[in-house]
């Protein structure tokens, strides 16, 4: 039955295919391979078996299926089935045509072998010299595995080289560690290094290390780590660890980091030689494949003394990674500080002088010329390829800070962050204990980031000296400290640091707290420096960032407050700190006073300062739009409350019986003014903050100040309807010692309904709005009232002065002795003049 089945045309076609594609044969006996393949094709497919690689046409022939299955059972040596002699068909052992390929020379049509009988060759082929290729099936779905790697573990394709170089570095580390107790592991004398070679024409990258290498079993265990447990089980464990708040170190195993190669590769080959084994094995796998193969390396030219060689066959769209310049750039970016030397295969050149012949025409006679050849030299560039050390810089943060000079810190800063000026300050520290990491932080001399920028690339995160990322959004540093630059190197974080892992990692939260503290210590060092100009430069560049920190970081208020700077009423236009203000406070002063205004001039001339200036109380001038919000969020400093002198209930500690008598005396006037103003004010009080101004309009205790109302009006584009609840009614305070208030007090008692007195109250209120920083509701109406009042005052003043002047003029003029002719005026003219 088996012999009869060999003459089926479709089965003969399978034999021809095996001759065309010999690399797909599992072992050296194609008959066995074809029988197994035929058995897989003609047997009805199951839900577990993978689909065929090629769309073969199935023949619904039960007898053929039974025959093939029986033959396969015989070959596999199943119980109860007799063994048969394994022979190679002569049609598959045909010699190769000279000058052509088997695939090109062998062109047979389907059915061409029908009616012909091929006997097996008499000479048996010995297949013991070539080791068999072992095929292993993944236990997990590769598509789900690759989806996990691309979308969860890695944010960009460039990291494939970082992962593979890190694996090579780990292999070298392991060899160095084991060689301490077993020196025979490095007896071959090969150096510990990593070499990367590219073939940009064919899109191939080769990464070779002289590390520990792997045995056959280690290949299966290491490269099948994820697949061995199943993707579904792996995803379930990952989800459970995230829900439990446990840090997941997914790329701690060689297998996961290795599979990042499939981000850019269609096929990957791993050739490895362990010093513990005499044989070298080759692992081969393809993207989107359900299996991989392992075989022994027999080519003498490809044998390694020790270590591992990874060959990446890049995808068509990713062949740009095979350029030598691209590989060198990626190594410098991600693996610059790997402790082992990394060499890349680069094109180089050198100049040399060569002789060239240059023809020169020389005249021999009048009509004859002769061409002579002169020797000249020119400079040419000879190109050649050689290994170039790429990571020649040692990490400065691993050195003892006492051994590093300021010039070295500054040079590292300029080179790492592409700067041309020295930083204002630097901090090199190592934290130990629950979380260990090393870091160097810098404060730049110039500002490049705006306070509104949410993403910066100022902090470079390394894990075991391997660069991970510099794209963070507040995970390592808060936004208000985004101007701080530096490097952070941790051994506790996993290599697959993604945005989600950073947000959920407890290690990152601890690192963030310590980095923030060190940054504040560094800034505080600038403020305490003898050179006051350094901190003035810092405050000019980054003062707004610290003010933002007062709003966003309540936990660090005590660290931010000493770094703030403000103008004050006694600072002579120089910035002072809160510590300096507290030192200058009067013994009886209990609070820190401030006023917010749109400019320094407006703050200096505000009526709210009159009594405080008399008492020599210092007042902070908040002239920056962020100042008032920052101070409001601080609330206090060193047990001293911040008090806005433009709000009600200002306590200056000068209450006495005389003030109470004045309040009683003017209580009727206050009620009269309140009745006139109506809902425009909450109440009318006697002021304790005025000495020269007649009145002032103060904000409610928990409402907006005049400055804040102006800022919010600008933010809301003039529409304050949604913010009216914060625009509480104002308090109108009057100064009883001023002449205008005394006049109104008299008017209130004698004639409270006098229109001129009521008009004076309206003008007084609207004028106080302007002097207090508020905007009148109807500026045009206020202007009209002021103009009318000015014209009345000026007319009465100039008219009273004009009449005495005319009388004096007549009195001083000389009297003429000549007679004056009298003018006769008719009665009608008198009537007309009177009418006029």
C-alpha positions in Angstrom: 0.0 0.0 0.0 2.8 2.4 0.9 4.7 1.6 -2.3 1.6 2.1 -4.3 0.9 5.5 -2.7 4.3 6.8 -3.9 2.9 6.9 -7.5 0.2 9.4 -6.8 0.8 12.6 -8.8 0.3 14.9 -5.8 2.6 12.9 -3.7 5.2 13.0 -6.4 4.8 16.7 -6.5 5.7 16.8 -2.8 8.9 15.0 -3.5 9.8 17.5 -6.2 9.1 20.3 -3.7 11.5 18.8 -1.2 14.2 18.9 -3.9 13.5 22.5 -4.6 13.5 23.5 -0.9 16.0 21.3 0.9 16.4 23.8 3.8 12.9 22.8 5.0 13.8 19.2 5.5 13.9 18.3 9.2 16.5 15.6 8.9 18.7 14.1 6.2 16.1 11.6 5.0 13.6 13.3 2.8 11.4 10.3 2.6 10.7 10.5 6.3 10.2 14.2 6.1 7.8 13.9 3.2 5.8 11.2 4.8 5.4 13.3 7.9 4.5 16.3 5.9 2.0 14.4 3.7 0.5 12.9 6.9 0.0 16.5 8.2 -1.5 17.7 4.9 -3.9 14.8 4.1 -5.0 14.3 7.6 -8.1 16.4 8.5 -6.9 19.5 10.4 -7.5 19.8 14.1 -8.1 22.9 16.2 -4.7 22.6 17.8 -2.5 21.9 14.7 -1.2 25.1 13.0 -2.4 25.7 9.4 -0.2 24.6 6.5 2.4 27.1 5.3 1.3 26.7 1.6 -2.2 26.4 0.2 -1.9 22.7 -0.9 -5.0 21.2 -2.5 -6.3 18.4 -0.2 -7.3 15.1 -1.8 -10.3 13.6 -0.1 -8.9 10.0 -0.4 -9.4 7.8 2.7 -7.1 5.1 1.4 -4.2 7.6 0.8 -4.6 9.1 4.3 -4.6 5.6 5.9 -1.5 4.6 3.8 0.5 7.7 4.7 -0.5 7.4 8.4 0.6 3.8 8.5 3.9 4.7 6.8 4.6 7.5 9.3 3.9 5.1 12.2 6.3 2.6 10.8 9.1 5.3 10.5 8.5 6.8 13.9 8.8 3.3 15.4 5.5 3.3 17.2 4.7 0.1 19.3 3.4 -2.8 17.3 4.6 -1.6 14.0 7.7 -3.2 12.3 10.6 -1.1 11.3 11.5 -0.7 7.6 14.7 0.3 6.0 15.1 4.0 5.5 16.3 4.7 2.0 16.7 7.9 -0.1 14.9 8.1 -3.4 17.2 8.5 -6.4 15.1 11.3 -7.8 15.9 13.4 -4.8 19.6 12.5 -4.8 20.2 13.8 -8.3 23.5 15.7 -8.8 23.5 19.5 -8.9 23.8 20.9 -12.4 27.0 22.8 -12.9 26.5 26.5 -13.1 22.9 26.4 -12.1 20.8 26.0 -9.0 18.7 23.0 -8.2 15.7 25.2 -7.9 16.3 26.8 -11.3 17.3 23.6 -13.2 14.6 21.3 -11.9 11.4 22.4 -13.6 8.8 19.6 -13.7 5.1 19.8 -14.4 2.5 18.1 -12.3 2.0 14.6 -13.5 5.4 14.4 -15.4 6.5 11.5 -13.1 3.3 9.4 -13.8 4.1 6.0 -15.2 7.8 6.1 -14.3 9.3 3.9 -11.6 12.4 5.2 -9.7 14.4 2.6 -7.8 16.2 3.7 -4.7 19.9 4.3 -5.1 22.2 1.4 -4.3 24.7 3.5 -2.3 23.2 4.6 1.0 23.9 8.2 2.1 25.5 8.6 5.5 23.7 11.4 7.4 25.6 11.1 10.7 28.1 13.9 9.9 25.4 16.6 9.8 23.5 17.0 13.1 19.7 17.2 12.8 17.8 20.4 13.2 15.5 20.4 16.2 12.1 22.1 15.8 10.4 23.5 18.9 6.9 24.8 19.2 6.0 27.8 21.2 3.5 27.1 23.8 2.1 30.6 23.6 0.6 32.6 20.8 3.4 34.6 19.2 1.0 37.3 17.9 -0.2 38.1 21.5 3.4 38.0 22.7 4.6 40.5 20.0 1.6 42.7 20.6 2.6 42.8 24.3 6.2 43.7 23.5 5.3 46.4 20.9 2.5 48.1 22.8 3.2 47.6 26.4 7.0 47.1 27.0 8.5 49.3 24.4 7.5 52.8 23.2 9.7 52.9 20.1 11.7 50.6 17.9 15.1 52.0 18.7 15.2 50.2 22.0 15.9 46.9 20.3 19.6 47.7 20.2 19.6 48.9 23.8 18.0 45.6 24.9 20.4 43.4 22.9 23.5 45.3 24.0 22.3 45.1 27.6 21.9 41.3 27.2 25.4 41.1 25.8 26.7 43.2 28.8 24.9 40.9 31.2 26.6 37.9 29.5 30.0 39.5 29.9 29.3 40.4 33.5 28.3 36.8 34.3 31.5 35.5 32.7 33.6 37.9 34.7 31.9 36.9 37.9 32.2 33.2 37.3 35.8 33.4 36.1 36.8 34.5 39.6 36.1 31.0 40.9 36.7 29.2 37.6 39.6 30.7 35.6 39.3 28.0 32.9 36.2 29.8 31.6 38.4 32.6 30.1 41.4 30.4 29.2 41.0 31.1 25.5 42.2 34.7 26.1 39.5 36.5 24.2 38.8 40.0 25.5 35.5 41.1 27.0 33.9 43.3 24.5 30.8 43.8 22.2 31.1 44.3 18.5 28.3 45.4 16.1 28.6 45.0 12.4 26.1 46.1 9.8 25.3 45.3 6.1 23.2 48.2 4.9 22.8 46.7 1.4 21.1 43.5 2.7 19.7 45.0 5.9 21.6 42.8 8.3 22.9 43.6 11.8 25.3 41.4 13.7 26.0 41.8 17.4 28.8 39.7 18.9 29.9 39.4 22.5 32.6 37.3 24.2 30.4 36.6 27.2 29.4 33.4 28.9 27.4 32.0 25.9 24.8 29.3 26.2 24.5 25.6 26.0 21.7 23.9 24.0 19.5 23.5 27.1 20.1 27.1 28.1 19.0 28.2 24.6 15.7 26.5 25.1 15.3 27.8 28.6 16.4 31.4 28.0 14.8 32.1 24.7 11.6 30.3 25.5 11.0 32.0 28.9 7.7 33.6 28.1 6.5 31.0 25.7 7.2 28.2 28.2 4.5 29.5 30.6 2.1 30.5 28.0 1.1 34.1 27.0 -2.3 33.9 28.6 -0.7 32.8 31.9 1.9 35.6 31.6 -0.7 38.3 30.9 -2.7 37.1 33.9 0.3 37.2 36.2 1.2 40.7 34.9 -2.4 42.0 35.6 -2.4 40.5 39.1 0.9 42.0 39.9 -0.3 45.5 38.8 -3.5 45.2 40.8 -1.5 44.2 43.9 0.9 47.2 43.4 3.9 44.9 42.9 6.7 46.2 40.6 7.0 43.9 37.6 10.4 43.3 36.3 9.6 41.8 32.9 12.9 42.2 31.1 15.0 40.8 33.9 15.0 37.6 31.8 17.1 37.3 28.7 14.1 36.0 26.7 11.9 39.1 26.9 14.8 41.5 26.1 15.8 39.3 23.2 12.4 39.3 21.7 12.6 43.0 21.2 14.7 42.1 18.1 11.5 41.1 16.3 10.4 44.8 16.5 12.6 45.4 13.4 13.5 41.9 12.2 11.8 39.3 10.1 14.3 36.6 11.1 16.8 36.3 14.0 19.6 33.8 14.3 21.5 33.3 17.6 24.8 31.4 17.4 26.3 30.8 20.8 29.2 28.9 22.3 29.5 28.2 26.0 32.8 27.5 27.6 31.1 24.6 29.4 30.3 22.9 26.1 32.4 21.7 23.2 29.6 22.4 20.7 28.2 25.6 19.2 24.5 25.8 18.7 22.4 28.0 16.4 18.9 29.2 17.3 16.7 30.5 14.5 13.3 32.0 14.6 11.0 34.1 12.4 8.5 36.8 13.3 4.9 35.6 13.4 6.0 32.0 13.4 4.8 29.4 15.8 8.1 27.6 16.1 11.9 27.9 16.2 14.8 25.6 15.4 18.0 24.7 17.2 20.9 23.1 15.4 24.6 22.5 15.9 27.0 24.8 14.0 29.3 22.9 11.7 30.7 25.6 9.5 34.3 26.2 10.6 34.2 29.8 9.5 31.3 30.6 11.8 32.7 29.0 14.9 33.2 31.2 18.0 35.8 30.7 20.7 33.2 31.8 23.2 30.2 34.0 23.4 27.1 34.8 21.3 26.5 36.2 17.9 23.1 37.6 17.0 22.2 38.1 13.4 19.2 40.3 12.7 17.6 40.2 9.2 15.7 43.5 9.2 12.3 44.2 7.8 12.1 46.2 4.6 10.8 49.3 6.4 13.4 49.1 9.1 16.5 48.6 7.0 17.6 52.1 7.9 18.8 50.7 11.2 21.6 48.8 9.3 23.4 52.0 8.5 26.7 52.3 10.4 26.1 55.9 11.4 22.6 55.0 12.8 24.0 52.2 14.9 26.7 54.4 16.2 24.2 57.1 17.2 22.0 54.6 19.0 24.9 53.1 20.9 26.0 56.6 22.1 22.5 57.5 23.0 21.4 54.4 24.9 24.6 52.4 25.8 27.2 55.2 26.2 28.0 54.2 29.7 28.0 50.4 29.5 31.0 49.1 31.4 32.3 47.0 28.5 33.8 48.4 25.3 31.5 48.5 22.4 33.0 48.5 18.9 31.1 49.3 15.7 32.2 48.6 12.2 32.8 52.0 10.6 34.1 53.3 7.3 37.3 55.3 7.8 39.7 57.1 5.6 43.2 58.6 5.5 44.8 61.1 3.2 47.9 60.4 1.1 49.8 62.1 -1.7 49.9 60.4 -5.1 51.6 61.3 -8.3 49.6 62.2 -11.4 50.6 63.0 -14.9 49.6 66.4 -16.2 50.2 67.2 -19.9 51.7 70.6 -20.6 52.1 72.2 -24.0 55.5 73.8 -24.7 56.3 75.9 -27.7 59.2 74.7 -29.8 59.1 77.3 -32.6 56.8 79.7 -34.1 54.3 77.2 -35.4 55.3 74.0 -33.7 54.2 72.9 -30.2 55.1 69.9 -28.2 53.2 68.3 -25.4 55.2 67.4 -22.3 54.1 65.4 -19.3 55.0 66.7 -15.9 54.7 64.8 -12.6 52.4 66.4 -10.0 51.1 65.2 -6.7 47.6 65.5 -5.3 45.9 64.5 -2.0 43.5 61.6 -2.1 41.5 59.9 0.6 41.8 56.2 0.9 38.7 54.5 2.4 38.8 51.4 4.6 36.7 49.7 7.2 37.7 49.1 10.8 36.4 48.7 14.3 35.8 51.9 16.2 35.3 52.3 20.0 32.0 53.9 20.5 31.5 54.2 24.3 34.7 55.7 25.4 33.2 58.0 28.0 33.0 56.6 31.6 30.0 57.6 33.7 31.1 60.5 36.0 28.3 59.8 38.5 30.0 56.5 39.5 33.1 58.3 40.7 33.6 59.7 44.2 32.4 63.4 44.3 35.6 64.4 46.1 37.6 63.2 43.1 35.7 65.1 40.5 36.6 68.7 39.9 34.2 71.5 39.0 35.6 71.7 35.5 34.8 68.0 35.0 31.2 68.5 36.2 30.8 71.5 33.9 32.3 69.7 30.9 30.0 66.7 31.4 27.0 69.1 31.7 27.9 70.9 28.4 28.5 67.7 26.5 25.4 65.9 27.8 22.9 68.7 27.3 24.5 70.6 24.4 25.1 73.7 26.4 27.8 76.4 26.0 27.6 78.1 29.4 28.6 76.7 32.8 25.7 75.8 35.1 24.9 78.0 38.1 25.2 75.0 40.5 25.5 71.2 40.5 24.8 68.5 43.0 26.4 65.0 42.9 24.9 62.6 45.4 24.2 58.9 46.1 21.2 57.7 48.1 21.2 54.4 50.0 18.8 52.5 52.0 15.3 51.5 50.8 16.1 52.7 47.3 19.6 53.2 45.9 20.5 55.4 43.0 23.2 57.9 41.9 22.5 61.3 40.4 24.0 64.6 39.2 21.7 67.6 39.0 22.4 71.0 37.5 20.8 74.4 37.5 21.3 76.0 34.0 22.5 79.5 33.7 20.0 80.4 31.1 16.3 79.6 30.7 15.2 77.6 27.7 11.9 76.1 28.9 8.7 78.1 29.4 6.6 77.6 32.5 3.8 76.3 30.3 5.8 73.5 28.7 4.5 70.3 30.2 7.1 67.9 28.6 10.8 68.4 28.9 13.9 66.3 28.2 16.0 67.5 31.1 16.3 64.4 33.2 18.0 61.4 31.6 17.1 58.1 33.4 19.6 55.2 33.3 19.1 51.7 34.6 22.4 50.0 35.3 24.2 52.6 33.2 21.9 51.9 30.3 19.9 54.9 29.0 16.2 54.4 29.3 14.4 57.6 28.5 14.3 61.4 28.9 10.6 61.8 28.0 8.9 62.3 31.3 5.8 64.3 32.4 6.2 64.8 36.1 7.1 61.2 37.1 10.7 62.0 38.3 10.4 65.8 38.8 7.4 68.0 39.4 6.5 70.4 36.6 7.7 73.5 38.5 11.2 72.0 38.7 11.4 71.1 35.1 14.2 73.5 34.6 16.6 71.3 36.6 18.7 69.1 34.5 20.6 65.9 35.3 21.1 62.2 35.1 19.7 59.5 37.4 21.1 56.0 37.4 19.2 53.3 39.3 19.8 49.6 39.8 16.4 48.9 41.3 14.2 49.9 38.3 13.4 47.4 35.5 14.8 48.0 32.1 11.4 48.2 30.5 10.5 51.5 32.2 7.3 52.8 30.5 5.1 55.7 31.4 2.6 53.5 33.2 5.3 51.7 35.2 6.8 55.0 36.3 3.4 56.2 37.5 2.7 53.1 39.5 6.2 52.2 40.8 6.8 52.7 44.5 10.5 53.0 43.8 9.9 56.0 41.5 7.8 57.8 44.1 10.7 57.4 46.6 13.2 58.6 44.0 11.0 61.6 43.2 10.9 62.8 46.8 14.7 62.5 47.3 15.4 64.2 44.0 13.2 67.1 44.8 14.9 67.6 48.2 18.3 67.5 46.6 17.2 70.1 44.0 16.0 72.4 46.8 19.2 72.0 48.7 21.1 72.9 45.5 19.0 76.1 44.9 19.3 77.0 48.6 23.1 76.9 48.2 22.8 79.4 45.4 20.7 81.7 47.6 23.2 81.5 50.5 26.2 82.2 48.2 28.3 85.3 48.9 27.8 86.3 45.3 24.3 87.8 45.4 24.3 88.3 41.6 24.1 84.5 41.1 20.7 84.2 42.9 19.4 87.3 41.2 20.2 85.6 37.8 18.5 82.4 39.1 15.4 84.4 40.3 15.1 86.3 37.0 15.1 83.0 35.0 13.2 80.6 37.3 11.3 82.7 39.9 8.0 82.0 38.2 8.7 78.2 38.4 9.0 78.4 42.2 5.9 80.5 42.5 4.1 77.7 40.5 5.5 75.3 43.1 3.6 77.2 45.9 0.4 76.4 44.0 1.0 72.8 43.1 3.2 71.3 45.8 1.8 71.9 49.3 4.1 69.3 50.8 7.2 71.4 50.0 6.0 74.8 51.0 8.7 75.0 53.8 11.4 74.4 51.2 10.0 76.8 48.6 9.2 79.8 50.8 12.8 80.7 51.8 13.7 80.8 48.1 11.0 83.4 47.2 11.9 87.1 46.6 9.7 90.2 46.6 9.9 94.0 46.5 8.9 95.8 49.7 8.2 99.3 50.9 11.6 99.5 52.6 13.8 97.6 50.1 14.7 100.5 47.8 13.6 98.5 44.7 15.7 95.5 45.7 14.3 92.0 46.1 14.3 90.6 49.7 13.6 87.2 51.1 11.0 86.3 53.6 13.7 85.6 56.2 15.0 89.2 55.7 11.4 90.5 56.2 10.9 88.6 59.4 14.2 89.9 60.8 13.2 93.5 60.1 9.7 93.2 61.7 8.9 95.5 64.6 8.6 93.9 68.0 4.8 94.6 68.2 4.2 93.4 64.6 2.5 90.1 64.4 1.8 89.5 60.7 3.5 89.8 57.3 1.8 92.6 55.4 1.5 92.7 51.6 -0.4 94.4 48.8 -0.9 93.3 45.3 -0.8 95.7 42.4 -0.1 95.8 38.7 3.1 97.8 39.0 5.6 98.9 41.6 4.6 102.5 41.3 0.9 101.7 41.9 1.8 99.7 45.0 4.0 102.5 46.4 1.3 105.1 46.1 -1.7 103.0 47.2 -3.7 104.7 50.0 -3.7 101.4 52.1 -0.1 102.1 53.1 -0.6 105.4 54.8 -0.9 104.2 58.4 1.6 101.4 58.0 4.2 103.8 56.7 3.7 106.0 59.8 4.2 102.9 62.0 7.3 102.0 59.8 5.8 98.5 59.1 7.3 96.9 56.1 4.9 95.9 53.3 5.6 93.4 50.6 4.8 94.6 47.0 3.3 91.7 44.9 3.6 93.1 41.4 3.9 89.9 39.5 0.6 88.2 38.4 1.6 85.0 40.2 2.7 86.6 43.4 -0.7 87.0 45.1 -1.7 83.4 44.3 1.6 82.1 45.6 1.4 84.0 48.9 -2.2 83.0 49.4 -1.3 79.3 49.0 1.6 79.7 51.5 -0.8 81.2 54.1 2.0 81.7 56.6 5.8 81.6 57.1 7.5 80.9 60.4 4.2 81.2 62.3 3.6 84.6 60.8 0.3 85.0 58.8 0.3 86.7 55.5 -2.2 89.7 55.6 -3.5 91.6 52.6 -3.7 95.3 53.7 -6.3 95.9 50.9 -8.9 93.7 52.6 -11.3 94.4 55.5 -10.6 93.8 59.2 -7.0 95.0 59.1 -5.7 94.9 62.7 -2.8 97.2 63.4 -3.0 96.9 67.1 -4.1 100.5 67.8 -7.6 100.1 69.3 -8.4 102.6 72.1 -11.4 104.5 73.6 -10.8 107.5 71.4 -11.4 105.5 68.3 -14.6 104.1 69.7 -15.9 107.7 70.4 -15.1 108.6 66.8 -17.1 105.6 65.5 -20.1 106.6 67.6 -19.8 110.2 66.4 -19.8 109.2 62.7 -22.2 106.3 62.9 -25.0 108.5 61.5 -22.8 109.6 58.7 -21.9 106.0 57.9 -25.5 105.0 57.7 -26.3 108.0 55.5 -23.5 107.1 53.0 -24.6 103.5 53.0 -28.1 104.4 52.2 -26.9 106.6 49.3 -24.6 103.9 47.9 -27.1 101.0 48.4 -26.0 97.6 47.2 -22.7 98.9 45.8 -21.0 98.4 49.2 -21.6 95.9 52.0 -21.1 98.6 54.7 -19.4 101.8 55.6 -16.8 101.9 58.4 -14.3 104.2 60.0 -10.9 103.4 58.6 -7.8 102.7 60.7 -5.4 102.5 57.7 -5.8 106.1 56.3 -4.1 109.3 57.4 -4.2 111.6 54.3 -6.8 110.2 52.0 -10.5 110.8 52.6 -11.7 107.3 51.9 -10.7 103.9 50.5 -12.6 100.9 49.1 -11.4 97.6 50.6 -12.3 94.0 49.5 -14.1 91.5 51.6 -12.1 89.2 53.7 -12.7 86.1 51.6 -13.3 87.8 48.3 -11.0 88.9 45.5 -8.7 91.8 45.9 -8.7 94.6 43.3 -5.6 93.1 41.7 -7.1 89.6 41.6 -10.3 90.9 40.1 -8.4 92.6 37.4 -6.5 89.4 36.6 -9.6 87.2 36.5 -11.4 89.7 34.3 -8.5 89.4 31.8 -8.6 85.6 32.1 -12.3 85.4 31.5 -12.1 87.7 28.4 -14.3 90.3 30.2 -17.1 87.9 31.0 -17.4 87.9 34.7 -20.9 86.4 34.9 -19.6 83.0 35.9 -17.3 84.5 38.6 -19.6 86.9 40.3 -19.8 84.8 43.4 -16.2 85.8 44.1 -16.8 89.5 43.5 -18.2 90.1 46.9 -19.5 93.5 47.9 -16.8 96.0 49.0 -16.4 97.8 52.3 -16.3 101.6 52.1 -13.9 103.1 54.7 -13.8 106.8 55.5 -11.2 108.9 57.2 -12.9 111.1 59.9 -9.9 113.4 60.1 -10.2 114.5 56.5 -11.9 117.8 55.6 -14.2 116.3 53.0 -15.5 113.7 55.5 -16.0 116.4 58.1 -18.0 118.4 55.5 -20.2 115.4 54.7 -20.7 114.8 58.4 -22.0 118.4 58.7 -24.2 118.0 55.6 -25.6 114.7 57.0 -26.7 116.4 60.3 -28.0 119.7 58.8 -29.4 118.8 55.3 -29.1 115.1 54.5 -31.3 115.5 51.3 -29.1 118.2 49.8 -28.4 117.2 46.1 -24.9 118.6 46.1 -24.0 116.5 49.2 -25.5 113.3 47.7 -23.6 114.0 44.4 -20.4 114.5 46.4 -20.9 111.0 48.0 -21.3 109.4 44.6 -18.1 111.1 43.3 -16.2 110.2 46.4 -17.1 106.5 46.1 -16.3 106.2 42.4 -13.0 108.1 42.9 -12.1 105.7 45.7 -12.6 102.8 43.4 -9.9 104.1 41.1 -7.4 104.9 43.9 -8.1 101.4 45.4 -7.4 99.6 42.2 -10.9 98.8 41.1 -12.5 99.7 37.8 -15.7 102.0 37.9 -18.8 100.5 36.3 -19.3 103.7 34.2 -16.1 105.7 33.7 -17.9 108.1 31.3 -20.5 109.1 33.9 -17.8 109.6 36.6 -15.9 111.8 34.2 -18.9 113.9 33.5 -19.5 114.5 37.3 -15.9 115.5 37.8 -15.9 117.9 34.9 -19.1 119.5 36.2 -17.7 119.9 39.7 -14.5 121.3 38.3 -16.3 123.9 36.1 -18.4 125.0 39.1 -15.4 125.4 41.3 -13.4 127.2 38.7 -16.2 129.5 37.7 -16.9 130.6 41.3 -13.2 131.0 41.9 -12.3 133.0 38.9 -15.5 135.1 39.0 -14.8 136.1 42.6 -11.3 137.1 41.6 -12.3 138.9 38.4 -14.7 141.5 40.1 -12.1 143.0 42.5 -9.6 143.1 39.7 -11.9 145.3 37.6 -12.5 147.7 40.5 -8.8 148.1 41.1 -8.2 148.8 37.5 -10.8 151.6 37.5 -9.4 152.9 40.7 -5.8 153.1 39.4 -6.6 154.6 36.0 -6.0 158.5 35.7 -9.1 160.8 35.6 -9.3 162.8 32.3 -10.1 166.6 32.6 -11.8 166.6 29.2 -15.5 166.7 29.1 -17.3 163.4 28.3 -20.0 163.4 25.8 -23.2 161.8 27.0 -24.8 159.1 24.8 -28.6 159.3 24.5 -30.3 155.9 24.8 -33.8 155.4 23.5 -36.3 153.5 25.7 -36.7 150.8 23.1 -32.9 150.1 23.2 -33.1 149.8 27.0 -35.7 147.1 26.7 -33.7 145.2 24.1 -30.6 145.4 26.3 -32.4 144.1 29.3 -33.8 141.3 27.3 -30.4 140.4 26.2 
